[in-house]
Amino acid sequence: MKITWIILVLLLYSHLQPTSAAPGAGLNTWDRFSKLPYPIDKAFLYDTFPDKFMWAVGTAAYSVEGAWEKDGKGKSIWDTFTRGGTRVSRGDVGSDSYHNIKGDLRALQQLGVSHYRFSLSWPRIFSNGTKESYSEKGVEYYKSLIRGLKEIKVQPIVTLYHWDLPDSLQSLFGGWSNSVMVELFREYADFCFKTFGPYVKFWITIDNPFVVAWHGYGTGVVAPGIKNDSDLPFRVGHNLLKAHAAAWHLYDERYRSSQGGRVSMALASHWIKPSRTRQESSKACQCSLDFVLGWFARPLFVDGDYPPCMKHNLTHRLPSFTKAESLYVNGTADFFALSHGPALSFQLINDSLRFGQTEDLGLRMLLYWVRAEYNNPPIFVVESGWYGSGNTKTKDAKHMYYLKRFIMETLKAIRFERVNVIGYTAWSLLDGYEWYREYGIRRGLFYVDFNTPDLKREPKTSATFYSKLIEKNGFPQLPENRPAQGIFPCDFAWGVAASSIQVDTIPTQFADPSVYIWNISGNGELKKVPGVQAHRTRHCADYSIVLQQVSHVRDMQVSHFHFSLNWSSITPTGRVSDANETLLRYYHCFVSELRKMNIIPVVALWHHTGKISSLPAPIEANGGWQSEETVQAFADYARLCFQRLGAHVKMWITLNEPNDEDLEYTVGHQLLRAHALAWHIYDSEFRKAQGGKASLVLHMDWVEPAFSFNREDVEPANRVLDFRVGWFAEPIFGSGDYPVVMRNWLQQRNNIDLFNYHLPAFSEEDRMLVKGTYDFFAISHFTTSMVYDGVEDKYTFKDKLQVQLISDVTWIMSSRRNSPVVPWGLRKALNWVNSRYKGVPIYVMANGVQEDIARFNDSLRIYYLYNYINEALKAYTLDGVNLKGYFAYAFSDQRDPGFGMYGHVQEEVISKSSVGHYQNIIQHNGFLLLGTAQQQCPHAPVHGSGRYVLTKQPVVGFLSLVSSCMLITVCLVIYYGVKRHKLITKK
């Protein structure tokens, strides 16, 4: 099944490649990606990058160098800009790289990169911007850096201009608004090519010209901070393009033959997606990209002119190229240098440049768009990454996972879209001065402590991640990532779960006790006989809703059905003497009809429903679970259910998901006692006669360390699991007391006199009451989250446990908030239970995903079921977990909106696509290898269950044949009887 999906995906990719390199071919990008198979296309790709792929890291001079007026360096426009207006801090010191070349080189060695992108500071080389102001010490700094790079075998990627224009050129000429800058830049480039060129194979002339033009000379957000002339950015952009072209031609004519390098211009872009699915929205997206990226890319890579969208919208405001200028500019890039991420081009795009569409982080789609739009150039991603808050220190999980996402998207673009990406640059090497955000964010792979005299540096978790990724050249598939082939044991329980069943205790019309006569001589209608009623026993067949639900459960071919009773409806007053007999009879019919279909009911007595109370109203009013009377009332209610339904129920759940982390610990204590009392009642009074089992279901989403580079990283995840699961599991399945970690942590928190977390103590009597009250360990599992002991986002920071919750942004997201699809989390959860409580029988009592109820072709759920069940198989076959059953959640959207495998259109019940896929897994009892013989079990499955005796199959077939013959005979008798009556009437 998995192999088939992969083949289909690859076929789709091969048919969805761009067929034309004509200008505007990128317009097909949005349509192409909308047709890719969901969610398979969103799944993580385990693969490696091509051989000789270039792994780089980068910095910008003004951000990291410091030494702003040392050794003859002139002022830059940023030195002036940061001393005016409302600026709080400046880049005078930055990360002090000027005085710490050795530290930079050590960091590069730790990462293991093959290339280092850095920029030259124009005013450090020419203090006033012209060659007459040459600074020998400034040049020697860069020579030393390049020599050091050569010694550690790291190749330089040198940027001539990264936004720090000599301030004198701005003062004298108005900076880039003046065409004189073209020749001045050419002069500066000539010196750099001549001086450093023998050691440099990659040159970037100008970084992110969009930011320079739009924000430096338009919005005024960055240096030189000029605004109020709406046409000026386009004139600046025009000069930037001509300056770049001049530098490229200079290199091409004078230096390329001897130095063998390549030259380009670093172009940054956002990605944007249609706000609607109409063609007009795609055209608006195309126009948005043209205004940011195409503004500079089209003149360089297509025809030496601006995009039609810009010319149409701006008319005379946009400068024009002469024919000679177009020829001069066109083709002046040896590779496509692409910058992507939270740079100014992404988060400071004006609303007008969005054209009513929605910004997005789709690097993969951007790479494909560049491939399609610009005739498949070699692309070097020269800046990519994310950022953390200014308070983030070495644990930068958010930055790390965004970095992982962008690298994975690059890999997909290479493998699936055949984009010619030749290198990737993580940004940046060090924390530094982040332009208009100053020191408010951190983008470095290495943490810089700006409060220490020597600006101490430490590698962050993102640095460790990046170095390991470089070492492996990507994400090679590990054995645990591969789908498993194999089967579950013959007695494996395949089930479906529902939070509750549909209850309708009004009998159908066939249960009408009235007597009718047939008016044979008249019109043939039935007439009710007044005052006469037949005395008949109520039958389960009278409840059509019961039969309908059981029929749909049977059609799924499951062997078990799990649902919860409604305590507040069965005993509205909380007293069993006031039990609702009609409802009990209805539940009895439901479980008995399930048994007729060889489906085993798994019945929960009480289902925790969060803040909405599910207790009988008088009990809730009397203190709810805080009251001892509630515990006793639950025990009485449990006894009543065992008495009335136990003949048909072989698996009981006392409490379903009681371990809500928002519950008070005193309430949890009472719930444990209530469970224990109910279990003992079943064990002593009913087990012998009824032969069933009882336990409780614990909600157990997996918690993974956000990073696991050392032993300490695992502690926050273990702490969360002890508080979430061990809280209920350890008293029942373990020591009879709460986890030691839980007690010690709360004691520690209480000692600082800020909290009062009271964890009750078990008396010896209660400990003996609770311990061992189980027949199996049942979990409900839906998703996985990650934790670490830092603070990144106050909204997802758990103060009590002092942990930060996050998600890996490469995970497939479901429509449910904070519920990504992470199949391997189930395997880890099962292993956690098995390691704590060795050999305990385990049931996955609920496992499912929320999806749009209108999607009857529920592809996300199909993917979810296949992969989660496959991980469960790994736990059973590879890890030795005593897994006894799996229950898909949920049965129907009607009771569990968005989770159901059955949907509804008005009154009609619709079987979703996932039903057939689940049936297929059940029929094979797992995942058989192609060509493998079907599993031979003592009890071979027939329609409706996996519990049917093989010898019954011929009997069932014979009875079906007899029934069909009888039905045909009755129809023929009626038909010929009516026909004979008509003939007699005519005579």
GIRABEL-V435376 format. One line per field, one symbol per residue. ss: DSSP state (H for helix, E for strand, - for the rest). Layout:
ss: ???
This chain:
ss: -HHHHHHHHHHHHHH---------HHHHHHHHHH-----HHH-----E-----EEEEE--HHHH-----------EHHHHH---------------HHH-HHHHHHHHHHH---EEEEE--HHHHE----HHHE-HHHHHHHHHHHHHHHH---EEEEEEE----EHHHHHHH-HHH--HHHHHHHHHHHHHHHHHHHHEEEEEEEE-HHHHHHHHHHH------------HHHHHHHHHHHHHHHHHHHHHHHHHHHH--EEEEEEE--EEE-----HHHHHHHHHHHHHHHHHHHHHHH------HHHHHHHHHH-----HHHHHHH------EEEE----HHHH---HHH----EEE--HHHHHHHHHHH-----EEEEEE---EE-------HHHHHHHHHHHHHHHHHHH-----EEEEEEE--E----HHH---EE---EEE--------EEE-HHHHHHHHHHHH-E----HHH----EE-----EEEEE-----------HHH--EEEEE-------EEEEEEEE------HHH-HHHHHHHHHHHH----EEEEE--HHHH-----HHH--HHHHHHHHHHHHHHHH---EEEEEEEE---------HHHHH--HHH-HHHHHHHHHHHHHHHHHH---EEEEEEEE--------HHHHHHHHHHHHHHHHHHHHHHHHHH--EEEEEEE--EEEE------HHHHHHHHHHHHHHHHHHHHHH------HHHHHHHHHHHH------------HHHHHHH------EEEE---EEEEE--------EE----EEEE-----EE------EE--HHHHHHHHHHHHH-----EEEEEE-----------HHHHHHHHHHHHHHHHHHH-----EEEEEEE--E---------EEEE--EEEE-HHHHHHHHHHHH-EE--------------E--E------HHHHHHHHHHHHHHHHHHHHHHHHHHHHHHHHHHH-
